[in-house]
């Protein structure tokens, strides 16, 4: 039987939370390997937590495919009431068992992660500044945990309904577990932060150099005809005569400019005077 829309959404959120959690723990152990600090009690607790999270996720996915197919408890009971077959009863059993398995594993995950955080802070508390930072992180983690639990209870408890709604509750439970694992691993990400800083710096320098090169290319270059009035390496040139010559075999226009200039190095005349009568001729061609 194919999954309903709610089942597809639940499966996507559950898998995304599991992948992010596994990646966070993998980066934690990679940072430990890079820093060569060894493994401690907080690392083993977070490892237990991610294994429990994977077990609970597998149980919930099994319940989706063999039990609810994305339906919630009222729809499952209504389907069973309309067709009380052995198969529908077995689907209800699978769904309830998957709820029990995922809920039990979620308690173990949260306990393991909280113990990991406490052991980590107990081991690394050394300065007042770091204690303040850790306190802020603990407050943020507590606020996220409280908010997600309130939302989960809000969607679960509906006093006018005969059955509890578990689909949205399970979604927020997975999000709660994922954020808890990520927050527990953040303080160990020193190599990751250093690598991110280097990548951002390199990207910024590349963007700046590209922008400068584009800006330089966009500037119009002065033509050779305009450069005849510039001061070029000791000569102060001025245009004395300009002739336009049209080639008989092509449409190329040749601009021949003859310049008269004064040499930068003076020569002494035989009569004791200084002669500055050296002439220089140049020709410039435009195509």
N, C-alpha and C positions, 0 to 999 in steps of 0.2 A: 504494500500500500504506500502511495506517495505521501510525502510530507505536506501538511497544510502551510499556509503563509506564516503563521505564528511559529510553526516548527522550524521552518527555514531560518527565520530571524533568530530564534533561540539557538539553533545550531551554529550560526555564524558568530554570534556574540560569544558563545561558550568557547569555540575554537580560537577566536581572536584573543580572548583573555588568557587562555592556556599558552598560546604562542608567546605573548608578551611576557608572561611570568617565567617561562622557560628561558627566554632570551635574557631577562634580568638576572636570573641565577647564574646562567652561563657567563655573563659579563662579570659577575661578582667573583667567580672562581678564576676567571682569566686575569682579573686585576690582582688577585692573590698570587697567582703564578708570576706575574710581571714584577710585583713588588717583593716577592720572595719572603713574605712574612709568615708563611705556614698557615695551616688550618687550625681553627679554634672551635670552641663550643658553639658560638653563634653561627659559624658556617655549617656545622653538622645539623643544627636545628633548622636552618633555612632549607637544607637539602631534604630533610624529613618533610618539611612543609610542601615543597614542590612535588615530591612523590605523592603525598596525600592529595594534593590538588589535582594531579593527573589521574589518580584513582577515582576521585569524585566526579571528574569530568567524563571519564569513560563510562561510569555508571549512569550518569545523566543522559549521555548520548545513546546508550543502550536502551534506556527507558523511552527516549523519543522515537527510536526506530521500531521498537517492539511493543510499545504501549500506547502512548498518547498520539503519536504522529503529528504533534503540534497542537492538539486539542487540550483544553483544560478540563478540570474535573466535572463541571456541569455538563459539558458536551459529551464527555465519555459516559457519564451515567445516563444521559438522555439516549445515547446510541444503544446502550445496553438494555434500557427499558423497552426501546422499540424492537430490538432483536436480541433477546436473552440467550445467546448461543455460548458454547464453550470457548470459542475463539475470542469473543468480546470480553468474557470474564477473565480469560488469561491475559488480555491486554491491560485490563484494570490492575491485575496483580503485578504485572511487570512495571507499570507506571508507579504504583505505590512503593514497590521495592526500590526502584531507582531513586525516588524521592528520599527514602530512608538512607540509602547508601550515600548519596551526594551530601545530604545534611550531616551525616556522621563524619564524613571526611572533611567537610568544611569546618567543623568544630576543631578537628585535629590540626588543620592548616592554620587557623587563626591562633591557636594556642602555641604552635611551634614557632610561628613568625613573631609573636609577642615575646616569647622567651629568647629568640634570637636577638631582637632589638635590645632587650634588657641586658643580655650578656655582652653585647657589643658595647653599649654605653658604659657598662661596668668596667670593661677592659681598657677603653680608650679615654675615659675621663681623666684629664691631666691639667688643663688650664681653665681659667675662668671664662675666657672667650669661647672655647669649644663647648663648655657646659651650657653657656647661653644659647649657642647655636643648636645644640642637641635638644634643649628645652623647647625651642621654637619648632623644631622638626617634630618633636613628640606632640606638641599642641596641634600642629597641622594634621598629623596622622590621626590623632584622636578626633578632631573635628570631621575629617573625612569619614572615619568609621561611624561616628554618631549620625551624620547626615544620611549615609547610605542605609544604615539600619532603620532610621525613621521612615525613609522612602519605602523600604522593603515591608515594614509593618503596615504602612498606609495601604499599599496595594494588596496585602494579604488579608487584612481584617475588613470585611464588609458585612456589617451586622444584619443587613436585610437579605442577604443571600443564604441559601441553604448549605452551600459548600464553599470552602476556601479556594481562592484563586492562587495557584502556585507558579504560573508561567513567568509573570513579571517579578515575583519574589526570587525565583531562581536566577533570572537575569541580573538583578541587583546583587545577589549573593556572589556571583562570579566576578562582577565588577569590584565588589568589596574585597574579595580575596586577591584579585590582581593588583589593585592599588596598594594593599598591605604588603605584598611581596616586593613590589617596586620600591616603596618607601623604605623598606628594611634594607634594601641593597644599595640605595643611593650614597650613603656615607663612605662606601668602599670604592667608589668610582673615581679615584684620583687619576689613574692612567687614562681613563676614558675622557675626563675633563681636559687633561693636558693634550691628548690627541685632538679633541674637538677645538681647542684653542689654536693649535697649529694649523688645522685645516681651515678655520675661519680666517686666520691671518694670511695664509697663502691665497685663499680665494679673494680676500680684500685687495691684496697686492696685484693679483692678476687682473681684477676688474679695473683698478686704478691705472695700470699700465695700458690696458686696452682702451680705456677712455681717453688717456693722454695721446696715444697714437692716432686714434680716430680724430681727435680735435686738431692735432698737428697736420694730418692729411687734408682736413677740410679747409685750412687756411690757404688763400690764393697766393701763388708764388709770383714774385716780381719778375717781369720780363727782362730780357737782355737789353732791350731798348731803354727801359726805365733805369736799368743799372748803370747806364753810361754817365749819369750825373752823380753816382756815388763815389766815395773815396775808396779806392782800391789799392791797398798795399803800397803806400807812399806816393801814389799819383793822384792828382786832383783833376779829373777829366771833365771836359766839356765838349758838347757836340758842336763841331765847326761846320760840318757839311753832311747832308744826308741825300743819298741818291737811291731811288727806287728802280730796280732793274727787273724787268719781266722776262723770264726765260722763254725763248721762242718754242721750245719743245715741251714745255709743261706750264702749269699754272702756278708754279712756285714763285713767290715774290721774294726777292733778295734785297735786303736793306743793308747797304754798305755805308758805314759811318766812319768818317775819318776824324781822328781826335788829335788835338794838340795839347800836350801836357808838359809839365816841368819835371825834370828828373829830381828824385829825392836826394841824390848824392851830387853835390856841386863840384865842378871842375875849375881849376885855377887857370886863368889866361896868362900868356907870356908877359903881359904888361901889368900884372899884379891885380887885375880885376877878377871877379867871379862870373863865370859864364853859366847861364841856365837856359841854353837854347836848344837842348836836345829834344827832338821831335819823335813822337811815337804814333804810329798808325795802327788801327785795329779795324777789323771788319766783323760784322755780326750778321748771321743768316737766320731768318725765320722761315719755317715751312708751314 
